[in-house]
Amino acid sequence: MSLVRQAPAKHHHVPGYTDPIDVWSCCGCRTHRPHGEIITVNVKILITMMPACLLPFQKRGKVYLFIESVSQLYRSLLTIQPWLFYLMQSYEGSEKMVAMFLLSVYVVAKLVELLMRIRLFKNATWTILQSVNFGTKPTSEQILAAGDACSICHDDFKTPVRLSCSHIFCEPCISEWFDREHTCPLCRASVEDGHAWRNGSTTFDFQLY
């Protein structure tokens, strides 16, 4: 009797995975993904320990914001590969239709999340490139239109900054205001500038997908 050894069936694997994984691995319970938060915290600690002559205290807020935006974008991208592998390899035969449906839902949800992360990263990158620590540096015409006086201290502008709502204030004044509020002192509009991350805090939200 001749024994014929059959060649193993070929499977199309997502690069980086050769063994089956379960849904818990996709959610991050059995991977190294929690290390991302630890690395982010350690980097922020190093920034905090830097002497003021290297990085002034007034500028550290936007550095914290940039580090946090990079961390959140990285952690969001890190979950794509295992989920694609799981959805493509866990269903066979007629169940492939279910896999395609779940894959479509996942792609839509992931795109929505990535757009939010990219928006935060874009705003953080723009902020760190600015010469001021909050908002943007206004032009001479914009300062003249604002009345040449800060609405908080009622004095001449000192290092004027322009918020996303177009109102202009002294940078020291608005910096002190943002320690208590995250809105414009005049119109009370929410200032979307990532202030939640300027104090060095780190999100520990569990990255499910």
N, C-alpha and C positions, 0 to 999 in steps of 0.2 A: 504494500500500500504506500503510495507516495503522498507525502504530506506537503500541501501547498500553503505556504504562508501568505496570508492576505495582507496587502499593504493597508496600513491604518488610514481611515477616512481623513481627508484633509478638511480643515476648518479654517475659515477666514477669521483670524484673530485681530482684535484691535492691538496695535503695537504696544508692547510693554506688558501684556497679559498672555499667559499660556495655560493657566489653570482656571477652572470655573470659580467664580466669586458669588457671594450671596448679597442680599440687599443690605445687610448690616455693614458689609465692607464698603458698599457704595455710599452709605450714610456717614462713613468716617469713623465708625466705632473700632475698626481693626486696622486702621492705617495710621500713617504718620502725620495726618493733617492737623491734629491739635497742636503740633509743634509750631505751626505758623503763628499762632497767637503768642507762644512763648518767645519766639524770635522777635516778634514785633515789640513786645514789652521790653525785652532786653535792649533793643536798639533805642527805644525811648528813654530807658534808664541811662544809657551812655550819653544821649543828648542832654539829659538833665544834669549829668555830672560834669559837662564841659564848662570850662571857665568862661566868664562873661566877656573876656577879651577876645575869645575865639567866636563865640556866638552870643550876642546880646540877648538878654531875657525877653525883650520886646519882640524879637524875631522868632522865638522858639515855637510860638503858637502855630504859625504856618508851616514850620518844619514837622511838628507833630501831625498836623493835618495831612501833609503830603505822605508821610510814612504810613498813616492809617489808610489812606486811599489806595496806596500800592498794595498793602496787606490784604484789604478786602477784595480788590480785583484779582490778586493772585489766588486767594482761597476760593473765589468763585470759579476761576478757570480750572482749578485743580480737580474739581469733582466731575468734570465733563467726561473724561476718558473712562473711568470705571462704570459710570451709568450707561454710556453708549455700549460698552462691552457687555454689561449685564442684560440690557434690553435686546441686543442683537443675538446673544448666545443662549438665553434662557427659554426660548420658545421654539418649538419644532412643529413641522407639518401645518395643520390647519390653524394652530395657535399663532402662526406668523402674522396673521391679520391683527391679532390683539397686540402683538409686539410693535407693529407699524403704527397703530393708534397711540399706544403709550409713548412711543418714540416721538411722534408728532406733538403730543401734549408736552413732553419734556423739553423739546426744542423751543416751543413757544414760551414756556415759563422761564427757561434759561436765558432766552434773548431779552425778555423784559428785565430780568435781574441784572444781566450784563450791561444793559443800557443805563441802569441806575448807577452801577459801579463805575462805568466809564465816565458818566457825567460828574461824579464826585472826583474822580481822578483828573478830569479836565479842569474843573474849578480849582482843585488844589495845585495843579501845575501852573495855572495862570496866576494864582495868588502868590506862589513862592517866587515867581519871576518879577513881581511888582516891587517897586522901591518902598512902598508903604506896607504896613502890616495888616490893614483892613481895607476892603474895597479896592478902588483904583485911584490913581493920582489924577485929579481934575485939571482941566485946561484953564488958562487965564480967563477965557470967556465964561466958563462955567462958574468960576469963583466970583466973577463980577456980577453974574446973574443971581447968585445966591445972596448977595448983599455985603460981601467982605467981612461979615461977622458971624461967628459961630453961634448957633441957636442954643447951645448948652452953657457956655461960659460968657456969652454976650460980649466977647472981645474979638480982636482981630484973629484971623485964622493962623494957627501954628501947625505946620505940617498938615495941610488940609487933605482929607480923603473923601471920596465920593462913593456912597453905598449903591447897591443895586437898584434902590428906589429913586436914585438921582439926587438925594439930599446930601449936602456937604457939611462936614464937621471937622473940628480939630482932632487929630489922631489921638492925643492923650485923653481928650474928653470922651470920645466914642469908645476908647479902650476901657475906660473906667465904667462906662455905661454897660458895655457888654459883659462885665463881670456879674451884673445883676439881671439884665434882660437880653433877649436875642431878637429884639425888634427895633425899628427905627424910632428915635425919640419924638419925631414930628408926626409921621403918618401911621406909626404902629405896624407898618408892614413887616412881615417876617423876612429877615435877612438871611437868605440861603447862601451861607458862606462856610458851612461846615464847622460852626462854632462848637458843636458838641464834641469835636475831636481836638480842638485847639488847646484844651487843658491837659492833654497827654493821656486821656482815657482810651481804652481799647475795647472794641466790641467782642464779646464772647458768644455771640449768637451761634447756635449749632448749624453748620452748613449741611443741610439735608440733601440738597441737590445741586 
